[in-house]
Amino acid sequence: MLQIMFVMFTLVSLMWMSAAAMAQQPSMMSDCDKWIATINAEAGDRVDEAGYTAKQKIDDIARLCKEGQMAEAQKTAMETMTLLGIKM
């Protein structure tokens, strides 16, 4: 009985420690998040047509990423970054 309680205590402690370690890890940004953040940073400062177009494209990129169309989202993001003069 004592051995079973010790094993249960050990398992619960390990689960608790691993959960705490997982919670402290910084979340990784996805490629989509990086593209959107980069475009937002540049487009937010601009008041020209390229900035306006980029702000509209951000919604398209987010939608494509949400739908799982990563290749199309990447293509749109790269075109938008090129339009803004961002080198990747």
N, C-alpha and C positions, 0 to 999 in steps of 0.2 A: 504494500500500500504506500509506503514511504517512497519507494522507487518510482511509482507511477506519478505521485505528486511532484517529485523532483523533475521528472521528464516533462510533465505538463508545464511546470513553472519555467523550465528552460526554453521550451518551445514558445511560450507566450512572450518571454523576455526577448527572444531573438526576433519574433515578429514585430514587437514594439520598436526595437532598435532599428530594424530595417525600414520600417515605416517612417520613423523620424529622419533617417538618413535620406530617404527618397524625397521627403518634403523639403529638405534644405537644398536640394540641387536646383540650380537655376534652370529655368525652362529654355529649351533650345528654340531659336527662331527658325521658322521654316523659310524656304527660299521665297515663297510668296510674301511673307512678312518683310523680308529683307528688301525685296523689289519695291514693295509699296512704301516702306519707310524711306528708301533712297529717293524715290520719285516725289514723295510728299515733301521731303526736306528741300528739294530743289524747286518744285513747283510752287511751294508756299511763299517763296520770296519773289516770284516773278509775276508781272502784271501784263505780260504780252500774250499773244495768241498761243504760243507753245505751252505756256503755263496753264492756260485755260483748257487746252486740249489734253494735257497731261492729267489734270484733275478729273476730267471725264473718263479717261482711260483707266484710272485707278479702280473705279467701280467695275469696269469690265474685267480687269485682272483678278480682283477679289471674287467675282462671280465665277470665272473660269477655274480658279483654284478650288473653290467650294464644290464645283461640279466634277473635279478630278481631271480636268483637261490641262495638265501641267505643261505640255509642249506648246499649246496655243497661248497659255498664260505667259510662258517664258518669251515666246516670240513677240507678243504684245508689249511686255515689259521692256525687252531689249530695244524695240522700235521707239518706245516712248523715251527711254533713256538717251537714245541717239538723238531724238528730236530736241531734248533738253541739253545735249552736249555733255552728258555724263559718260565717262569711260569706265567700263567694268573690266 
